[in-house]
Amino acid sequence: MRLAFTSAFLSAAFAVLFAFSLAAPAGATEVMYPRGSALGLVPPPGMVESNQFAGFEDDATKSSILVVDMPADAYDQLLPGFSAQALNTRGVILEDREDFPLKDAKAVLFIGRQTAGPVTVRKWVLLVGSDKGTGIVTVQVPEAGASSYPDKVVRQALSTITFRSVADQATSLPFAVTNLAGFRPVRALGGTTLLLTDGPKDALDGPDQPVFVVSIAGGAPRDDERRQFALRALSTIPGVKDLKLDRAEPQRINGQAGFEVMATGADARTGVPIKVVQWIRFGPTAYIRMVGVTKLDAFPDVYDRLRALRDGVESR
């Protein structure tokens, strides 16, 4: 199961960061981590956490700070995409680029402008990397709000950027994994997803280590739609090919309606045979999806542990 950073994901990240986004007063004095992000900062006075995106906003001036966190190995892949030419293709005119001092992290600050119709926005984009992760923090301030967020204020906020551990991120997820069954968390995503593995590597690039992924999403398919819903979800698992269905059947999971799907396939990059098991637990307005992936020959030894992980997932 390949979960490494992909060019498609890089493109999607850039699309979000450089889209022209113009999203109450606040006076935060401690680091805030928006939407369960690994990356946090002390927002400048006037900005509060957004409920529309991962970051902060000031509705009065239509200013915003967007926070995107990614795996640690993404930094070197992202850096070339911040050339003046690359930024220009996204409508950003680069005016300055400089190394930005941060404790225990490397960072480069890009400053420029972007125009959409009659409105020009000042942008500060900080690419930051450490052994805990990679982050892109984009500050956007329309000209009308320039007096509220001058360069000094923006730099002060960026200087407070901090990474937190996966364990700390996991505490803010809407579910808890109460039985790790020998696995350990290695990545939390978007405030909705937790990746766990058993083995020495944190970069989950291939089938060498078993992987267990827990995510939560809104929605509740009808009883007669659950089979197709589960099969469609199975088809979206990245990095696998030639999936052959072993079984697909309803199942009670922790006292709730659920559905189990089991399939055999191959790792898309190496061709190594793999086993995939997916459980979905349905609630009245949301569902929890749990996916385990392991080498085919290791599955008999891992299956009971995957079920223990499944049974240890509890909503907060």
C-alpha positions as CSV (number, residue, x, y, z in Angstrom):
1,M,0.0,0.0,0.0
2,R,1.8,3.1,-1.2
3,L,1.1,6.1,1.1
4,A,4.0,8.2,0.1
5,F,3.6,11.8,-1.2
6,T,2.4,11.8,-4.8
7,S,2.6,14.4,-7.6
8,A,-1.2,14.5,-7.7
9,F,-1.3,15.4,-4.0
10,L,1.3,18.1,-4.5
11,S,-0.7,19.6,-7.3
12,A,-3.9,19.5,-5.2
13,A,-2.0,21.2,-2.3
14,F,-0.8,24.0,-4.5
15,A,-4.3,24.5,-6.0
16,V,-5.6,25.0,-2.5
17,L,-2.8,27.3,-1.4
18,F,-2.8,29.6,-4.3
19,A,-6.5,29.8,-5.0
20,F,-7.8,33.3,-4.4
21,S,-9.5,32.8,-1.1
22,L,-11.1,35.7,0.8
23,A,-12.7,34.3,3.7
24,A,-13.8,38.3,15.4
25,P,-11.5,39.8,16.9
26,A,-9.1,37.6,18.8
27,G,-6.2,38.0,21.1
28,A,-4.7,34.5,21.3
29,T,-1.5,34.2,23.3
30,E,-0.8,30.5,22.8
31,V,-0.3,28.2,19.9
32,M,-3.5,27.0,18.3
33,Y,-3.7,23.9,16.0
34,P,-6.6,24.4,13.5
35,R,-8.7,21.3,12.7
36,G,-6.4,18.9,14.3
37,S,-3.4,20.0,12.3
38,A,0.1,19.0,13.2
39,L,1.1,22.6,12.6
40,G,0.0,25.4,14.8
41,L,0.8,29.1,15.5
42,V,-0.3,32.0,17.6
43,P,-2.7,33.9,15.3
44,P,-2.4,37.7,15.1
45,P,-4.9,39.8,17.0
46,G,-8.1,40.0,14.9
47,M,-8.0,36.4,13.6
48,V,-10.0,33.4,14.9
49,E,-10.0,29.8,13.8
50,S,-12.0,29.3,10.6
51,N,-14.8,26.8,10.4
52,Q,-14.4,26.7,6.6
53,F,-10.8,25.6,6.2
54,A,-7.8,24.7,8.3
55,G,-6.5,28.0,9.5
56,F,-7.6,31.4,10.7
57,E,-9.6,34.3,9.3
58,D,-10.7,37.9,10.0
59,D,-14.0,38.3,8.3
60,A,-13.9,42.1,8.7
61,T,-10.9,42.5,6.5
62,K,-11.3,39.3,4.5
63,S,-7.8,38.3,5.6
64,S,-6.8,34.6,6.3
65,I,-4.1,32.2,7.2
66,L,-4.3,28.8,5.6
67,V,-2.4,25.9,7.2
68,V,-1.5,22.7,5.3
69,D,0.5,20.0,7.0
70,M,2.1,17.0,5.1
71,P,4.7,14.3,5.7
72,A,8.2,15.2,6.6
73,D,9.6,14.0,3.2
74,A,7.4,16.4,1.3
75,Y,9.6,19.5,2.0
76,D,12.2,18.7,-0.7
77,Q,9.5,17.8,-3.2
78,L,7.7,21.0,-2.6
79,L,10.5,23.5,-2.6
80,P,11.1,23.5,-6.4
81,G,7.4,24.5,-6.9
82,F,8.1,27.8,-5.2
83,S,10.2,29.3,-8.0
84,A,9.2,32.7,-9.4
85,Q,8.1,31.1,-12.6
86,A,6.0,28.4,-10.9
87,L,4.3,30.9,-8.6
88,N,3.6,33.2,-11.6
89,T,1.7,30.4,-13.3
90,R,-0.6,30.5,-10.2
91,G,-1.1,34.2,-10.4
92,V,1.4,35.1,-7.7
93,I,4.0,37.7,-8.4
94,L,7.0,36.9,-6.3
95,E,8.7,40.0,-4.7
96,D,11.0,38.4,-2.1
97,R,12.3,35.1,-1.0
98,E,14.4,34.5,2.2
99,D,15.3,31.9,4.7
100,F,13.1,32.3,7.8
101,P,14.6,31.5,11.3
102,L,12.6,28.9,13.2
103,K,13.7,26.8,16.1
104,D,14.1,23.1,15.3
105,A,12.9,23.6,11.7
106,K,14.0,24.8,8.3
107,A,11.9,27.4,6.6
108,V,11.8,29.6,3.5
109,L,9.5,32.7,3.3
110,F,8.0,33.8,0.0
111,I,6.4,37.2,-0.3
112,G,4.3,38.4,-3.2
113,R,1.0,39.7,-4.6
114,Q,-1.9,38.2,-6.3
115,T,-4.7,40.0,-8.2
116,A,-8.2,38.8,-8.8
117,G,-10.4,41.3,-10.6
118,P,-10.3,44.6,-8.8
119,V,-8.7,43.2,-5.6
120,T,-5.0,42.8,-4.9
121,V,-3.9,40.5,-2.1
122,R,-0.6,40.5,-0.3
123,K,0.7,37.0,0.3
124,W,3.3,35.5,2.6
125,V,3.9,31.8,2.0
126,L,6.1,30.0,4.5
127,L,7.4,26.5,3.6
128,V,8.6,24.8,6.8
129,G,10.0,21.4,7.4
130,S,11.2,19.3,10.4
131,D,11.5,15.7,11.3
132,K,7.9,15.9,12.5
133,G,6.4,17.1,9.2
134,T,6.2,19.6,6.5
135,G,3.9,22.6,6.5
136,I,2.8,25.4,4.2
137,V,1.3,28.5,5.9
138,T,-0.2,31.1,3.5
139,V,-1.2,34.5,4.8
140,Q,-3.5,36.5,2.6
141,V,-4.3,40.2,3.2
142,P,-6.3,42.3,0.8
143,E,-4.9,45.8,0.3
144,A,-7.8,47.2,2.3
145,G,-6.7,45.3,5.4
146,A,-3.0,46.1,5.1
147,S,-3.0,48.4,8.1
148,S,-4.3,45.6,10.3
149,Y,-1.7,43.0,9.2
150,P,1.5,44.7,8.3
151,D,4.7,42.7,7.5
152,K,5.9,42.9,11.2
153,V,2.6,41.4,12.5
154,V,2.6,38.6,10.0
155,R,6.2,37.7,10.7
156,Q,5.6,37.7,14.4
157,A,2.7,35.1,13.9
158,L,4.8,33.0,11.6
159,S,7.7,33.0,14.1
160,T,5.4,31.1,16.5
161,I,4.9,28.1,14.2
162,T,5.2,24.8,16.1
163,F,4.8,21.1,15.2
164,R,3.2,18.8,17.6
165,S,3.4,15.0,17.9
166,V,1.1,12.5,16.3
167,A,0.0,11.4,19.7
168,D,-1.1,15.0,20.6
169,Q,-2.9,15.2,17.3
170,A,-4.7,12.0,18.0
171,T,-6.2,13.4,21.1
172,S,-8.1,16.0,19.1
173,L,-9.7,13.4,16.7
174,P,-13.4,12.7,17.0
175,F,-12.6,9.1,17.9
176,A,-10.1,7.2,20.1
177,V,-8.2,4.0,19.4
178,T,-8.3,2.4,22.9
179,N,-6.4,-0.9,21.9
180,L,-3.4,-0.4,19.7
181,A,-2.7,-4.1,19.5
182,G,1.0,-3.5,19.1
183,F,0.5,-0.9,16.4
184,R,1.5,2.8,16.8
185,P,0.1,6.0,15.3
186,V,2.4,7.6,12.6
187,R,0.2,10.2,10.9
188,A,-3.0,12.1,11.6
189,L,-4.7,13.9,8.7
190,G,-7.3,16.6,8.4
191,G,-8.7,16.1,11.9
192,T,-10.5,13.0,10.6
193,T,-8.0,10.3,9.9
194,L,-5.4,8.3,11.8
195,L,-2.7,6.0,10.3
196,L,-1.1,3.3,12.4
197,T,1.6,0.7,11.6
198,D,3.8,-1.9,13.2
199,G,7.4,-1.6,12.2
200,P,10.4,0.7,12.3
201,K,9.4,3.0,9.4
202,D,7.2,6.0,9.7
203,A,7.0,6.5,5.9
204,L,4.4,4.0,4.7
205,D,5.8,3.4,1.2
206,G,5.0,-0.2,0.3
207,P,3.6,-3.4,1.9
208,D,6.6,-4.2,4.2
209,Q,4.7,-3.1,7.3
210,P,1.0,-3.7,8.0
211,V,-1.1,-0.5,7.9
212,F,-4.3,0.3,9.7
213,V,-6.3,3.5,8.8
214,V,-9.2,4.9,10.7
215,S,-11.3,7.7,9.4
216,I,-14.7,9.3,10.1
217,A,-17.0,11.1,7.7
218,G,-20.5,12.4,7.7
219,G,-23.3,10.6,6.0
220,A,-25.5,7.5,6.5
221,P,-26.4,5.3,3.5
222,R,-29.6,3.4,3.7
223,D,-29.5,-0.2,4.8
224,D,-30.0,-1.5,1.2
225,E,-27.1,0.8,0.0
226,R,-24.5,-0.4,2.4
227,R,-23.0,-3.2,0.3
228,Q,-22.4,-0.9,-2.7
229,F,-21.3,1.9,-0.4
230,A,-18.6,-0.4,1.1
231,L,-17.5,-1.8,-2.3
232,R,-17.1,1.7,-3.7
233,A,-15.1,2.7,-0.7
234,L,-12.8,-0.3,-1.2
235,S,-12.1,0.7,-4.8
236,T,-10.7,4.1,-3.6
237,I,-7.8,2.5,-1.5
238,P,-4.6,4.0,-3.0
239,G,-1.6,2.0,-4.1
240,V,-3.3,-1.4,-4.7
241,K,-4.3,-3.2,-7.9
242,D,-5.9,-6.4,-9.1
243,L,-8.3,-6.6,-6.2
244,K,-10.4,-9.8,-6.0
245,L,-13.2,-9.9,-3.6
246,D,-13.0,-12.6,-1.0
247,R,-16.2,-11.7,1.0
248,A,-18.5,-8.8,1.6
249,E,-21.1,-9.1,4.3
250,P,-23.0,-7.1,7.0
251,Q,-21.5,-7.4,10.4
252,R,-22.2,-6.0,13.9
253,I,-19.3,-3.9,15.1
254,N,-19.2,-2.8,18.7
255,G,-22.9,-3.2,18.8
256,Q,-23.6,-1.0,15.7
257,A,-24.5,-1.9,12.2
258,G,-21.5,-2.4,10.0
259,F,-20.1,-4.0,6.9
260,E,-17.0,-6.1,6.3
261,V,-15.2,-6.4,3.0
262,M,-12.1,-8.6,2.5
263,A,-10.1,-8.8,-0.7
264,T,-6.8,-10.0,-2.1
265,G,-4.7,-8.0,-4.5
266,A,-1.2,-6.7,-5.2
267,D,0.8,-3.6,-4.2
268,A,0.7,-1.3,-7.3
269,R,4.4,-0.5,-7.2
270,T,6.0,-3.8,-6.3
271,G,3.5,-6.4,-7.3
272,V,3.8,-8.0,-3.8
273,P,0.6,-9.9,-3.0
274,I,-1.5,-8.2,-0.3
275,K,-4.6,-8.7,1.8
276,V,-7.1,-5.9,2.4
277,V,-9.8,-5.9,5.0
278,Q,-12.2,-3.0,5.4
279,W,-14.8,-2.4,8.1
280,I,-17.4,0.4,8.1
281,R,-19.4,1.1,11.2
282,F,-22.5,3.1,10.5
283,G,-24.0,5.7,12.9
284,P,-27.2,7.8,12.4
285,T,-25.3,10.7,10.8
286,A,-21.7,9.5,10.3
287,Y,-19.7,6.4,9.7
288,I,-16.3,5.2,10.8
289,R,-14.2,3.4,8.2
290,M,-11.3,1.1,9.2
291,V,-8.9,-0.4,6.6
292,G,-6.1,-2.9,7.3
293,V,-3.5,-3.7,4.6
294,T,-0.8,-6.3,5.0
295,K,1.3,-8.8,3.0
296,L,-0.7,-11.8,2.0
297,D,1.6,-14.2,3.8
298,A,1.5,-12.1,7.0
299,F,-2.2,-11.8,7.1
300,P,-3.0,-14.9,9.2
301,D,-0.7,-13.6,12.0
302,V,-1.9,-10.0,11.8
303,Y,-5.7,-10.5,11.3
304,D,-6.5,-10.9,15.0
305,R,-4.6,-7.7,15.8
306,L,-6.5,-5.8,13.1
307,R,-9.8,-7.0,14.6
308,A,-8.5,-5.8,18.1
309,L,-7.8,-2.4,16.6
310,R,-11.2,-2.3,15.0
311,D,-12.9,-3.2,18.3
312,G,-10.9,-0.6,20.1
313,V,-12.1,2.4,18.0
314,E,-14.6,4.4,20.0
315,S,-16.3,7.7,19.2
316,R,-15.5,10.6,21.5
